């Protein structure tokens, strides 16, 4: 079986995107541009002792998808402990709601947003009482 081991988020404005993900989720970044041959920043999303994967922000190479079009790629979902608190940070840092918070009954709260670069991402708060 093969597991997902890395993700890439395509961005127009690297500084704006790094600020967004650092402020909202506490991610840190390492400049890997020399290896990639383009603006490319490794994203450290948590400690090695935590579940999840690390990834990168990379310079977008073509126009982003138009609004209200089907997703062409992957939507990453980020686990959070407090949906309401993280949603506040998301909205206060330039993101907009793509699909409002909803219950996955008996499992979690889920919602989707557009980051500062127009990319769709989700947040997921486990909650056995969600309904």
Buried (B, 14 or more C-beta within 10 A) or exposed (E): EEEEEEBBBBBBEBEBBBBBBBBBBEBBBEEBBEEBEEBBBBBEBBEEEEEEEBBBBBBBEEEBBEEEEEEEEEEBBBBBEEBEEBBEBBEEBBBEEBEEBEEBEEEBBBBBBBBBBBBBBBBBBEBEEBE
